[in-house]
């Protein structure tokens, strides 16, 4: 059986429920509500363990994000206008389009502004 501790958990406050909600990225339909963050976290882990136990006999559970292999390459589709704007920006900076986009993706979210998004 897969190790439930390898999955990607998040605990956030749910204003509509007035409780904390625990979720897991690999199973988006699962959640656990609780009065405290720790209870929400513990609860969602228990739910995932139960699901993994059920899935062990019926099929392969999803591979945890942390256990997946990544090549570092992916394709992004955009409009010709955005592609052109990014190419111009890269040329003005004297870098390749690939390097400029990699740098933008690596920067903190507050520093990222794309040609389609106006700050402020």
C-alpha positions in Angstrom: 0.0 0.0 0.0 1.2 3.5 -0.8 2.5 5.7 2.1 -0.1 8.3 3.0 2.6 10.6 4.3 4.0 11.2 0.8 0.9 13.0 -0.5 0.5 16.8 -0.8 -1.7 18.2 2.0 -3.0 21.7 2.7 -5.0 23.1 5.6 -6.8 26.4 5.1 -9.5 28.3 6.9 -13.0 27.9 5.4 -15.1 31.0 6.1 -18.4 29.4 5.0 -17.8 26.4 7.3 -16.2 28.4 10.1 -13.7 25.6 10.4 -10.3 24.5 9.0 -10.4 22.3 6.0 -7.8 19.7 5.2 -7.3 18.8 1.5 -4.9 16.6 -0.5 -3.8 17.6 -4.1 -3.8 14.1 -5.4 -7.4 13.4 -4.4 -9.2 16.7 -5.0 -12.6 15.3 -4.0 -11.4 14.6 -0.5 -11.5 17.0 2.5 -11.8 17.0 6.3 -13.3 19.8 8.4 -12.2 20.4 12.0 -12.0 23.1 14.6 -8.2 23.2 14.6 -5.5 23.0 12.0 -4.0 19.9 13.5 -7.3 18.1 13.6 -8.0 19.0 10.0 -4.5 17.8 9.0 -4.8 14.5 11.0 -8.3 14.0 9.7 -7.4 14.3 6.0 -4.5 11.9 6.5 -6.9 9.3 8.0 -9.2 9.7 5.0 -6.3 9.2 2.5 -5.2 6.1 4.4 -8.7 4.7 4.1 -8.9 5.5 0.4 -5.4 4.0 -0.2 -6.5 0.8 1.6 -9.6 0.5 -0.5 -7.7 1.2 -3.7 -4.9 -1.3 -2.9 -7.3 -4.1 -3.7 -9.0 -2.5 -6.8 -6.2 -0.7 -8.6 -3.2 1.5 -8.5 -3.4 4.6 -6.3 -2.3 7.9 -7.8 1.5 8.5 -7.4 2.2 11.2 -4.9 3.4 14.4 -6.4 6.6 14.1 -4.3 7.3 10.7 -5.8 6.8 11.6 -9.4 9.7 12.2 -11.9 9.9 15.5 -13.8 12.0 16.2 -16.9 12.1 20.0 -16.4 10.4 20.5 -19.8 6.8 21.4 -20.5 4.9 23.2 -23.3 3.0 26.3 -22.7 0.4 27.5 -25.2 -0.3 31.3 -25.5 -1.5 33.8 -28.0 0.7 35.1 -30.7 0.5 38.6 -29.2 1.8 37.3 -25.8 4.5 35.2 -27.5 5.7 38.3 -29.5 5.7 40.5 -26.3 7.7 37.9 -24.4 10.2 37.5 -27.3 10.7 41.3 -27.5 11.2 41.5 -23.7 13.8 38.7 -23.9 15.6 40.3 -26.8 15.7 43.6 -24.9 17.2 41.8 -21.9 19.7 40.0 -24.2 18.6 36.6 -23.1 16.8 33.7 -24.7 13.1 33.5 -24.5 13.5 30.2 -22.6 15.8 31.7 -20.0 13.6 34.8 -19.5 10.5 32.6 -19.0 12.4 30.3 -16.6 13.5 33.3 -14.6 9.9 34.7 -14.5 8.6 31.3 -13.3 11.3 31.0 -10.7 10.6 34.5 -9.2 8.3 35.0 -6.2 4.7 35.4 -7.3 4.5 39.1 -6.4 7.3 39.8 -8.9 5.6 38.0 -11.8 3.6 40.2 -14.2 2.7 39.0 -17.7 1.8 41.1 -20.7 -1.9 40.0 -20.3 -2.1 41.1 -16.6 -2.0 44.7 -15.5 -0.6 45.4 -12.0 -2.3 47.6 -9.6 
